[in-house]
Amino acid sequence: MKLWFSPNEPDWTLINPALRNLDLTYNTGEFHTSNLRDLTVYCNGSITRILDTNQAGEQHLNFSATEQPGAWARNFHVPRNEKLTLFVTARAQDMLVIDLEFFLNEGSELELRYLGNSEMRQTHARFRVNHCGTNSRSDIRTATVAHSGGASTVIVDVQMPAGCVGSDSAVKCYNWSAGGRVGSLPIIAVAEPDVKASHGNVMYAIDREAVFLLQLRGLDENEARGEVLYGQLIAGMGNEVDLTDWDDARECLGDLVC
Amino acid sequence: MLEIKNLSVQASGKQLLDNVSFVVNAGERHIVMGRNGSGKSTLLNAIMGRPGLTVTGTVKFGNIENILDLPVHERARAGIFLSMQSPPELAGVGNARLLQEGLAASGQNIDLSQLLPTINQHSQALGLPDRWAMRALNVGASGGERKKNELLHLMIMNPRLCLLDEIEAGLDVDAVGVVGNMLHQLTEDSNRSWLIVSHAPDRLKINPTHVHVIDRGRLVRSGGAELAQQIQKDGYETLV
């Protein structure tokens, strides 16, 4: 899957999914990616920052990985008065456990979005936010797991001590964006015309006309189906497809595209 | 360039095309006319391999003996472009990226930084909204914009053979003018061949070299530009 971003946009902007088989193991040696096909992390306007930072072994964005197959975890320490903007898209074939922990300091902010793929049997995504300072705040825009079959859970656990901006210790209040949400997005791909399928509340059938159109532009059937399915997934998340600063985006992603 | 021999098409047990044969040479502009439901779109879809059609006969394209043996994407990569009659919308897939991937699939690896100005230029010429290249494919687009977008894709993909399925349908008067002017320029390219399904080729400002009339799945008449004029004057009644 290839993800294009517009770093200068005030909000997340997802452009086009097509980056495939991104392997981050060569960057750090810290990730356990035996079951992780793709991973893209976009942080603070530059996807390279997080990697460069990691490669240099320095500073405030501190990565860690578990040894558990198909799972990875990271700790993010957001410095004082800085804003961490994190977009994660993870693709795995079977099961993936994602455990992200954030440590926010005084004046720091967090924006978070997660997108899983539809092929995972089971996905658990947990976002833990710890507030180290007294004036930090989290702004969790979207935490969504897409799935087909199996079980998927999203846990957002924000620990916010009394005194933080927007905190309400009694109800564990999250500072949601206006369109913020957390939930599980079911994706059911129906490839045969005579098959009927249903799900609790949402069902997508692959748009055969869209697949045909992409084939007409030269994509093979599998590529076309993947694009259509992922596009439906993106649409389900309410993203806007746009590209406002493709030069920066390309620069950011250029080194990552295998 | 394109040699259609004994092309027959069935779908759901119904005969849609019956033994159609004709040849489109390089630089020729063929118009296919006929009543609604006569099999015109089926002809184009059969050439491109739309799923759900049972096709017999042969279609030779360039050095490829029978493109009917190829999957859809390989027909496209070989240089055949179909402009759909009702292009669907596709969220999550941007125009520019799709075009770049389509070109790459055909062996033309063009950096997006080089491609984007060209797309923007053509988009402007077609009267499409600003930042059209960045938008998801046909999402929120009107019927006319979708047709213009098909033409935009054609201009970028630069195919050897263009199949247009009623590209004028859904366009308002002004849009027909814009598309017509663009098509007039494009169809003057002698290296490219055209097979165009249209009810009103004159509105598209195309000077056809050949006109074919299909009725109830059969090719009933072929002629020159005068045949299109006769149809538009007298209708199909006297021809079929």
Interface residues (C-beta under 8 A of the other chain):
Chain A: K2 W4 L14 I15 N16 P17 A18 D207 R208 E209 A210 F212 L213 L214 Q215 L216 R217 G218 L219 D220 E221 A224 E227 V228 Y230 G231 Q232 L233 I234 A235 N239 V241 D242 L243 T244 W246 D247 R250
Chain B: M48 R50 P51 P71 V72 H73 A76 R77 F81 L82 M84 S86 P87 P88 E89 L90 A91 G92 V93 G94 A96 R97 L98 L99 E101 G102 L103 A105 S106 L112 S113 L116 R131 A133 M134 R135 A136 L137 V139 H153 M157
